């Protein structure tokens, strides 16, 4: 059974963890987050309530989703370069539910070193993105052509919980594909969630072998 | 109109920041009650959970099978059941975005 680690237990991590907890084919699910619940999270992190304000997100979410098909456990720490080997030691695949580029680069370097896939996710305003990054396939730099892509944060630009829900669903579809078919490094697909399109759009990278060596 | 105090504004601040919702839109959301009908189970619970979190009042009904219906006064949205849980999340996200933006705009 695959061990899935979810980095971030916030707006994207909430519904990802919910979806994972209802699957029967996974090892216990790891939730990694050192952050605490704030009032401004409640509108789009709906497994948290007022009584949870000030409590660790990973611990609270694992408790809230207990009783599903697969148990969850919390690692109440921020993922960093110095703890990534310990925190991700068991992970077969990592779901990015962070809100910052720095954490994504930590995941990406770990993934490159261990030749493991990970699923990038982001959401701001009414737009979201999701893509699976398989070993040998396109990395963040291949997709975004920069080392330091940092778009507007949701505390500056706003975001809607339904958008983060849709991104989480897309991420879980990408996980479903990986569980069924394994990695496919020769072609990456970037999914775009944007209400202006009417339905989700995807961009294909075509055959592309990454030569950035994980230093996205 | 619902008057929002500082705590309420903080709670919905990321929605209020959106041009398509704003302060007035959030007050309309808080004043609106939506009716969610459809079969009992995790998918309906998910719709109710997200609508409530956004600030809507939510009533739940079970007298429908095969699809979900979300209604607010004269506006009605429907959603087919099927396609698996992950696809449901994608579709529900898109529908709830549409509902929130429509009801935030008011008449």
Interface residues (C-beta under 8 A of the other chain):
Chain A: X15 X18 X19 X22 X39 X40 X42 X43 X44 X45 X46 X47 X125 X126 X154 X155 X156 X157 X158 X159 X160 X161 X162 X163 X164 X165 X166 X167 X168 X169 X170 X172 X173 X175 X176 X193 X195 X199 X200
Chain B: X7 X10 X11 X12 X13 X14 X15 X16 X17 X18 X20 X21 X42 X46 X49 X50 X52 X53 X54 X55 X84 X85 X86 X87 X88 X89 X90 X91 X92 X93 X94 X95 X96 X97 X98 X100 X101
